[in-house]
Amino acid sequence: METVSKNIHQEIIEQCRAGNRKAQFQLYERYYRGMYNISLRLTGNEKDAEDIMQEAFLSAFHKIGTYKGEASFGSWLKSIVINRSLDHLKKKKVEFVPVNERNMDMEDESWESEALKVEEVKKAISRLPDGYRTVLSLYVFEGYDHGKISKALGITNSASRTQYLRAKLRLKEILSGNKDIF
């Protein structure tokens, strides 16, 4: 038996299916900030994130008839935004640091529990190289596992793990005050 999620915005979604522009704007207002933030974390560029978010909403409204309610509307829209962001990064030919598959024994250091301000962390993440930032964002913020990341980015599972570990190390360096490491 197929499970269908109860969507709190079902009435608005039905109006969107009927082409109601006011309903589309209501959905946009409810989701734009979160979708923009997802794209910004992945792309690291405000203008690109804005463009991607707009394209994702247009695509979602165009394809809203295919939304089956198997997941929340927000989850469905989030997957569109992530896919659009990853497509953008692929077009930009984001480089991922090459890895030696035989030497993959990097330790997963624990994060020291320091009181950091959210803005400091955001700024530090934005300073990461594109490949590091993308893998870190997909893993930490979007909940992707390394298998899903490797498939989405066209890299090996071990490359995804290495990118993530290196991103954490670089982020730790930035946050500990080694601001001139780039």
Secondary structure, DSSP 8 states (H G I E B T S, - for coil): -------TTHHHHHHHHTT-HHHHHHHHHHHHHHHHHHHHHHH--HHHHHHHHHHHHHHHHHSGGG--SSS-HHHHHHHHHHHHHHHHHHHTT-------TT---------------HHHHHHHHHTS-HHHHHHHIIIIIS---HHHHHHHHT--HHHHHHHHHHHHHHHHHHHTT-TT--
